[in-house]
């Protein structure tokens, strides 16, 4: 028996969600709801001024059908199955807060607050669903007071749920910290160390995560971690009564899972700057001299290149650092990456983040 559809990163494509619900409920009328792991991309087409300028640029650049959200906001459309949603990092967070508090409503939609644990009745049992939306990159030190970022209080709120008994499903936008792995070589690190710690503290039966736009599955200790694919392209999953997950595609395309592995805190890089070693000759009869190790080969693009190309500001420094960390990991696997390939990688990386 199928209980839920799971999806993420639909980026205004509510028509895709509609089509998936209609298709799956024909075969599985018992489905009670949709679990969405963020980046529904809640924007009010008639009031985009409340969204950040960068988000407005991205909406225009990717031609996201933001107007589709309006039909739900004004009550002309509603979801045919209950939607349980957490925010991603591409949202109008003013609108998200209004939907969480009930100041604005969409029929068939429930947006979980940060750290909220919601009991959901499924047949003869009650499942507890915990939600932590937004992002918190592993490279970041501490917490930053930005609307798209997880705050320390969010994690404290989530940990309080332990007192209410076991959690069945945890919904995340940012995954726990993981690393891609291909052909015996490790690739880019992604996700959040703080969320890995949270998972180990709460120990849910299943973790669903979005943000990365590709599918994967792994375990942290004995806890299943499921990465959902790019929902805007009609990729999703079904969850049965045993919380087993089946990946699917609206286009009936085969789903290839990306290989990922867990990574310990001690193995995380500490600095994205090249290490400089200084040696000093201490023989008093020889003139003191300093020697430095050779710097690594220069990257095909600079921070200035990326700032100018994508109109980034000082507020984007964290994501810029994250990009260069990912670029260096990519170059470790593909040393021949040139400037144009690095810029193309930057465009995809910034669009996702």
VENLIN-V128573 format. One record per pair of residues at least 4 apart in sequence whose C-alpha atoms are under 6 Angstrom apart, sorted by the first residue. I is the first residue (numbers start at 1). J is the second residue. D is the distance in whole Angstrom. If there is no record, write none. Layout:
i:I j:J d:D
i:I j:J d:D
This chain:
i:1 j:240 d:6
i:1 j:241 d:6
i:2 j:31 d:6
i:2 j:239 d:6
i:2 j:240 d:4
i:3 j:31 d:5
i:3 j:32 d:6
i:3 j:239 d:6
i:3 j:240 d:5
i:3 j:241 d:6
i:4 j:31 d:6
i:4 j:33 d:5
i:4 j:34 d:5
i:4 j:238 d:6
i:4 j:239 d:5
i:5 j:34 d:5
i:5 j:237 d:6
i:5 j:238 d:5
i:6 j:34 d:6
i:6 j:35 d:5
i:6 j:36 d:6
i:6 j:236 d:6
i:6 j:237 d:5
i:7 j:36 d:5
i:7 j:231 d:6
i:7 j:236 d:5
i:8 j:36 d:5
i:8 j:37 d:5
i:8 j:38 d:6
i:8 j:210 d:5
i:8 j:231 d:5
i:9 j:38 d:6
i:9 j:39 d:5
i:9 j:40 d:6
i:9 j:230 d:6
i:9 j:231 d:5
i:10 j:40 d:5
i:10 j:231 d:5
i:10 j:232 d:4
i:11 j:39 d:6
i:11 j:40 d:5
i:11 j:41 d:5
i:12 j:40 d:6
i:12 j:41 d:5
i:12 j:64 d:6
i:12 j:65 d:6
i:12 j:66 d:5
i:13 j:232 d:6
i:21 j:25 d:6
i:24 j:28 d:6
i:25 j:29 d:4
i:33 j:81 d:5
i:33 j:82 d:5
i:33 j:83 d:6
i:34 j:83 d:5
i:35 j:84 d:5
i:36 j:85 d:5
i:37 j:86 d:6
i:37 j:171 d:6
i:37 j:172 d:6
i:37 j:173 d:5
i:37 j:209 d:6
i:37 j:210 d:5
i:38 j:86 d:5
i:38 j:87 d:5
i:38 j:88 d:4
i:38 j:173 d:5
i:39 j:88 d:4
i:39 j:90 d:6
i:41 j:90 d:6
i:41 j:91 d:5
i:42 j:91 d:5
i:42 j:92 d:6
i:43 j:92 d:5
i:44 j:48 d:6
i:45 j:66 d:6
i:45 j:67 d:5
i:51 j:92 d:5
i:59 j:63 d:6
i:59 j:64 d:5
i:71 j:76 d:5
i:71 j:77 d:6
i:72 j:76 d:6
i:72 j:77 d:5
i:72 j:78 d:6
i:72 j:106 d:6
i:73 j:106 d:6
i:78 j:107 d:5
i:79 j:108 d:5
i:82 j:108 d:5
i:82 j:109 d:6
i:83 j:108 d:6
i:83 j:109 d:5
i:83 j:110 d:6
i:84 j:110 d:5
i:85 j:111 d:5
i:86 j:111 d:6
i:86 j:112 d:6
i:86 j:133 d:5
i:87 j:133 d:5
i:87 j:134 d:6
i:88 j:133 d:6
i:88 j:134 d:5
i:88 j:173 d:6
i:89 j:134 d:5
i:89 j:148 d:5
i:98 j:102 d:6
i:98 j:103 d:5
i:98 j:104 d:5
i:99 j:104 d:5
i:99 j:105 d:6
i:100 j:111 d:5
i:114 j:132 d:5
i:114 j:154 d:5
i:115 j:131 d:6
i:115 j:132 d:5
i:115 j:154 d:5
i:115 j:157 d:5
i:115 j:158 d:4
i:116 j:130 d:6
i:116 j:131 d:6
i:117 j:129 d:5
i:117 j:130 d:4
i:118 j:128 d:6
i:118 j:129 d:5
i:119 j:127 d:6
i:119 j:128 d:4
i:120 j:126 d:5
i:120 j:127 d:5
i:121 j:125 d:6
i:121 j:126 d:4
i:122 j:126 d:6
i:127 j:168 d:6
i:128 j:167 d:5
i:128 j:168 d:5
i:129 j:169 d:5
i:129 j:170 d:6
i:130 j:170 d:5
i:131 j:170 d:6
i:131 j:171 d:5
i:132 j:172 d:5
i:133 j:172 d:5
i:133 j:173 d:5
i:134 j:148 d:5
i:134 j:149 d:5
i:134 j:150 d:6
i:134 j:173 d:6
i:135 j:149 d:5
i:135 j:150 d:6
i:135 j:174 d:5
i:136 j:149 d:6
i:136 j:150 d:6
i:136 j:192 d:6
i:137 j:191 d:6
i:137 j:192 d:5
i:138 j:191 d:6
i:138 j:192 d:4
i:138 j:193 d:5
i:167 j:204 d:5
i:168 j:204 d:5
i:168 j:205 d:5
i:169 j:204 d:6
i:169 j:206 d:5
i:169 j:207 d:6
i:170 j:207 d:5
i:171 j:208 d:5
i:172 j:209 d:5
i:173 j:209 d:5
i:173 j:210 d:5
i:173 j:211 d:6
i:174 j:191 d:6
i:174 j:211 d:6
i:175 j:191 d:5
i:175 j:209 d:5
i:176 j:191 d:5
i:176 j:192 d:5
i:176 j:195 d:5
i:176 j:196 d:5
i:177 j:190 d:6
i:177 j:191 d:4
i:177 j:192 d:4
i:177 j:193 d:5
i:178 j:189 d:6
i:178 j:190 d:6
i:178 j:261 d:6
i:178 j:262 d:5
i:178 j:263 d:6
i:179 j:188 d:6
i:179 j:189 d:4
i:179 j:260 d:5
i:179 j:261 d:5
i:180 j:186 d:6
i:180 j:187 d:5
i:180 j:188 d:6
i:180 j:259 d:6
i:180 j:260 d:4
i:181 j:185 d:6
i:181 j:186 d:4
i:181 j:187 d:6
i:181 j:259 d:5
i:181 j:260 d:5
i:187 j:329 d:6
i:188 j:326 d:5
i:188 j:329 d:5
i:199 j:203 d:5
i:206 j:224 d:5
i:207 j:225 d:5
i:208 j:226 d:5
i:209 j:227 d:5
i:210 j:227 d:6
i:210 j:228 d:5
i:213 j:229 d:5
i:213 j:230 d:4
i:214 j:229 d:4
i:215 j:227 d:5
i:215 j:228 d:5
i:215 j:229 d:5
i:215 j:257 d:5
i:216 j:227 d:5
i:216 j:257 d:5
i:216 j:258 d:5
i:217 j:225 d:6
i:217 j:226 d:5
i:218 j:225 d:5
i:219 j:223 d:5
i:219 j:224 d:5
i:219 j:225 d:5
i:229 j:235 d:6
i:230 j:235 d:6
i:231 j:235 d:5
i:234 j:249 d:6
i:234 j:250 d:5
i:235 j:248 d:6
i:235 j:249 d:4
i:236 j:248 d:5
i:237 j:246 d:5
i:237 j:247 d:4
i:237 j:248 d:5
i:238 j:245 d:6
i:238 j:246 d:5
i:239 j:243 d:5
i:239 j:244 d:6
i:239 j:245 d:5
i:240 j:244 d:6
i:249 j:253 d:6
i:277 j:292 d:6
i:277 j:293 d:6
i:278 j:291 d:6
i:278 j:292 d:5
i:279 j:290 d:6
i:279 j:291 d:6
i:280 j:289 d:6
i:280 j:290 d:5
i:281 j:288 d:5
i:300 j:338 d:6
i:300 j:339 d:5
i:301 j:339 d:6
i:305 j:309 d:6
i:306 j:310 d:6
i:307 j:311 d:5
i:307 j:312 d:5
i:312 j:316 d:6
i:331 j:335 d:5
i:337 j:341 d:6
i:346 j:350 d:6
